[in-house]
Amino acid sequence: MEVLTVTSTLKDRFLEIRKNTERICSSLEKDDFSTQPVAYVSPPKWHLGHTTWFFEQFVLSEYKKDYRLFSDDFSYCFNSYYNNVGDRILRANRGNMTRPTIDDVFNYRRYVSQHLSEFLDEDLSADILEIVEIGMQHEQQHQELLTYDIKYIFGNQPAFPALETNIQLQQEIDNGFIEINEGVYEIGHKSKEFCFDNELGVHKTYIHKCKIASKLVTNGEYIEFIEAGGYTNFNLWHADGWDWVKSEQITSPMYWHKHKGIWMQYTLKGLVEVDLNLPVNHVSFYEAWAFAEWKGMRLPTEFEWEVASKQLNYGQLWEWTNSAYLPYPNYQKAEGAIGEYNGKFMVNTMVLRGASLATPKYHCRPTYRNFFTPDTRWHFSGIRLAK
């Protein structure tokens, strides 16, 4: 894992990343910060606190001499899933916290940012700089999650409020299918730039001759699937997916509403009519797989996707693959709490590749392995077909 060793550059990046997180929240009113409509959506206040706690817990309290915690209670409030660190509130209860207040959390952010900024002026070891780098990458991941969660909070209110954002999907050009020749290919992160541990373990894999679509599936194509009875034909679905459709009464992508015979969808700009030419968004792996079945095609594996990525115009939506999230050969999990970051989720999840419009710029790389459970669809997710 390569990290920057020029602390002035690292300090500038740290401060800019911290500002960007708060910019995402610039449209929010105080009442918006503590809302948690469902268990998997965390309140914006929690994201602001958690990304701050990460730096305090793993950098300042461990390595900065005479550092004093902002509050003895904040680790319990803002720890996410790090069992090595100690107890924490249940994820579903994050929205029950009226205290600390949002003002307290912003004071906490200023306190930790100031102390870490000063700490970065010191002559720090490579190990410490590496953890700071992980912390910044971690906060950037939460910037994207924060966007998802704000959209869910707003998209489930009767007024369908809009967010000040430049996020807007664009129509893609259809250049048919890209052909991948049969052969042995090298997979995994090779450069000296930062990557997460789940991208490491460069290895070879054999790929059969196949083709991958040059564009994502559109809303118009997906409406055809709906109107053809896609959500009522059990033959198109995994058994788990069909159980999910029935138990959750799923009939369309998330945020879609049929009003007076017209498909509408909530976007970050508010409630609008579905644009047939834009990529379909907010679909689960179950839905992506069923759509591919209906089309007589399939989803690409993550390895096929990585090989084809040089010829793909990706980055609008995370793209479901047909690959389970598993460790690469020679994968090594770090010791302690940092080792809980990726490795322990390598079960019952599927890999997505590419990036989305909410993804920070430097997280958009061909080896990045995003992962979610197959029923997840509140994130910005789309479908690319293969055959």
N, C-alpha and C positions, 0 to 999 in steps of 0.2 A: 504494500500500500504506500504510494508515493504522496508526500505532503510537502507543502511549501515551508521552507526554512527561513525565509526573509520575513521577520516578524512585523515589519511595517506594512508589507503587503497583506499579510494575514490579518492584521489589525483592521485595515481598511475594509477588507472583505467581511470581517466579522461585524463591524458596525453597519455596513450596508445591508447585510442579510437581516440584522435585527430591525432595521428601519422598514425593510420590505414586508416583514411579517405584520407590522403595525399598519402599513399602507393598505393591506388587504382588508383591514377592519375599519377603514376610514368612513365607510358608509353606515356603520352600525350605530344604533342608539344604545344607551345603557341597558335598556330592557332586553336587547338582543344577545348580550354577552353571556348570559347564564342559561339560555334555553337549551334543552335536550329533548327533542320530540320522541326519539327512540334510543335504545341502548347503544347502537353502533355509531350514533352521531354524538360527538363530544362538543360541549359548549365552547364558543370562541375563547371565553375566559380561561378555560382549562388549557387550550393549546398555548396561549400566551404564557401561562404559568409553567406548563410542562417543559417547553423548550428552554425556559430560563432555568428551571430546576436541573436540567441535564448538565448545563455548564457548572452550576454550583456544586452538584453532587460529584461529578466525575473529574472536575478540574480544580475549582477553587478550594473546596473543602479538603481535597486530597493533597494538593501541592502548594497552595499559596500560604506562606507563613503568617500566622496570627489572623487568618481569615475568620470572621464571625458570621454565622448563618443569619440571613435576614429574619427568618422565623423558624423555630424548632418544629412547627406544625406543617410546614410547606412540603416536606418530603412525603408525608402521608397524603396530602392533598393532590400532589402533582406527579408522583411516581405512576408509571403506566403499567408495566408488566414485569419489572425487574425484581424477581424474587430474591436475588442476592442482596438487594439493598434493604428490604424490609417490608413491613405492612403498607397497605395503601387502601384507599376507598375502592369499592366496586365500580367497574366501568359504568354500569347502569345508573349509579348514584352521583355521577359528576355534576349533573344538572341540579342536584338538590342543594349544592353549596351556594348559599347567599353570602357567606363569609368564607374566605376573604372576599372583599368587594373588588370590583373591577379597578377602582382607584388603587387599592392595595396591590393588585397584581401589576399594574403599570409602574408603581413605585418599586416593586420587586425587580421588574425588568431593568429599570434605570440603575438600581443598586448593583445588580450582578453585571450588567454591561460595563459600568464604570470600573468595577474591580477587575474584571477580566481584561478590559482595555489597558489598564495600568499594568497588569500582570504580563501582557504581551510585549511590554517594553523591556522586560528582563531577558536575560540570556537563558532561554529555556531548552531543555533537552528535546531530542527528536521524539521521544515517547510522549511527552506532554503535548508537543505540537500535533502529533498524530491524533490524540484524543480531542483537541480543539477542532481539528479538521473534521473529525467524525461528528462533533457537535454541530458544526455549521451545516454539514450535509444533512444531518438529522433535522435541523430547523427548516431547511429548504423542503424536505419531504413533508413536514407539517404545514408549510405554506400551501401546498397542494391539497392536503387533507382539510385544512381550514376552509379552503374554497369550496370543497365538496360539502362540508358541513353547513356552511352559511347558505349554500344553495338549497340544501334540504330544509333548513329552518325556514327560509323565505318561501320555498316552493310548496310548503304545507300550511301556509296561512291563507285565509280567504282573500286578502288584498293582493297577493302575489307581488310583493314589493320587488323593486329592481335594485341591483348593486352597481356601484360605479366601477366599471371594469371594461377592459378592451377585449375580453374573451369573446370571440365570435367565430363559429365554424364557417368554412369556405367550401364552395363546390369544387370537386376534384375532376380532373381530366381522365377520361377512360381510355387507357392505352392497351386494353386487352389484358392478356396474361403474360407474366414473365416466366421464362423457362429456366429451370435449374437442372444442370446436367448431373447424371449419376456419378458418384465418386466419393472419395474420402475428404472431409473438410475439417479444418481446425476451428474449434469453438472456444470462446472465453476471452477475457480481457487481457490484452497483450501490452498496451502502452504503459508509460510511466505516470500517466495522469491518475487522479483518484478514481477508485472504484470500491464497491462494497465487496465483502468477502464472498458473497454468493456468486460473484462473477468470476472468481478465481478458480484455478484448476484447469488451465488450458489443456484441452484434450481433443482427440480426433474422433469423428463420428462418420458413419457411412450414411449417405443419403441417396435414395432412389430418385430416378428422374421424375420431376414433378413440375407443376406450374402454379404460380401464385398471382392473384389478381393485382393489377396496378393501382386499384382504388378501393376505398372502403364501400361497403354496402350502404345504399342510400335509404332515406326515409320512404321514398316512393316504392322501392323494392320491398321494403319491410311491410308496408301497408298491403302489398299484394299477398304476402305470406299470411297476414292477419285475415284478409278477406277470403283466402283460400281455406280457412279453418285451421290455421297453424296451431292455435292454442287449444283446439278441441280434438286433434288427431294424436292419440297416444303413441302411434307408430313412429312419430318423429322424435320422441323424447327419450332420454335416459330414464330409468325407473325413478331415480332420485328427483330428476327434473320434473317428471310428470306428477309426482307426489307434491312437489313444490308448487306447481301450477294450480293444482286443485286446492291445496290447503291455504294458499295465499290469494287464491282467486285472481291470478294474473291473466290479463287479457291484452296487454300492450306494454311498451317500454315505460320505465319510470318517468313520471312528470307528464305523461300524455293524458289528455282528457278529450272525450268526444262530446262536442257541444253543437246541438242542432244539426247533426249529421256531418260536422266538420271536425277533423282532428286538430286539436290545439295542444301546445306543449309549453311548459314553463321553462324559460331560459333565464339567465342572469339579467337579461334586459326586460323581463316580465313575461306575461302570458301572450303567446303569439301563435298564429296558424302554422302548422307543420309545413316546412319547406321541403317539397318532395325531392329536391336535388341535393340537399345537404346530407352528410353521413348520419346514419342512425346512431343515436347516443343513449347511454344509460341502459344497456342490455346486459344480462347476466351471461355466464358461460353456458348455462342451460339453454337460454334463448339463442345464443350464437350457434350452438351445436345443432339445435333443432332447425334453425333457418338453413344451415348448410345441408342438413339431411333433406330438407324440402327441395333444395336446389339441385340435389344429386351430386353434391360436392362435399367438402370437409373443411375443417380448420387446419392451418399449417401447424407443424410442430415448431417449437421455439428454435430448433436448430435450422430447419428450413427457412424460417423467418430471418434468422441472423445472416445466413448465407445470401439471401435475397435482398437484404437491407440496403446494400449499396445502390440498388436499382429502384428502391421504393422511396416515394415522397411521403414519409411518415412524420408523425408529430402532432396530428390533430386530436387523436383519441388513442388511448391504450388499446391494444389489439389482443383479443383472446387467442391463445394458442391451445393446441390439443395436448400440451405437455404438462404433466404433474410437476409440482415444485419439489425438486429433489436436489441433493448436493452433487456437484461435479466430482469427478475423480480427484483424489488428493485434497478435497476440501478440508480445511482446518478451522475449527471453531475456537475463537479466542477464549481465554480463561476469564472467569468471573462474570460480572453483570454485562460487560460489553459482548460477551459470547452469546447472550440471550437475544441479541439484536435481530438475527436472521435465522440461525440454525434451528431453533425450536419450533419454527413455523413450517418446517419441511414435511408436512403431512396434511392431507385433505385440502390442499390448495392447488390452484392452477396458475400457470405462468402467463403473464401478459407482457408483450414487448412493445417497443416504440416510445411513446410519450404522449402527453396531451397538451392542450393549450394552457393548462394550469401548471404544467411542469416547469420548474426552473430550468433555465437554458442549459446549464452544464450537467443536468441529469438526463438530457436527451442524447443517448448514445446507443449504438447497436447491441452492446452486450448487457445493458441494464435489464435486470430480471425483476419485474414487479410481480406481485402475487396476491391473490384474493381467493376466498372460498367461492365455489361455483355459483352460489345464489346471489352474490354481491352485484349491485348495479347502481349504487349511488355515486360511484366514481365515474369519470369520463371514459367510457368504454365503448368500443365499436367492433365491427366484424370485417375481417379480410378473408376471402375464400381461397381455397387451394384445391387442386385436383391432380 
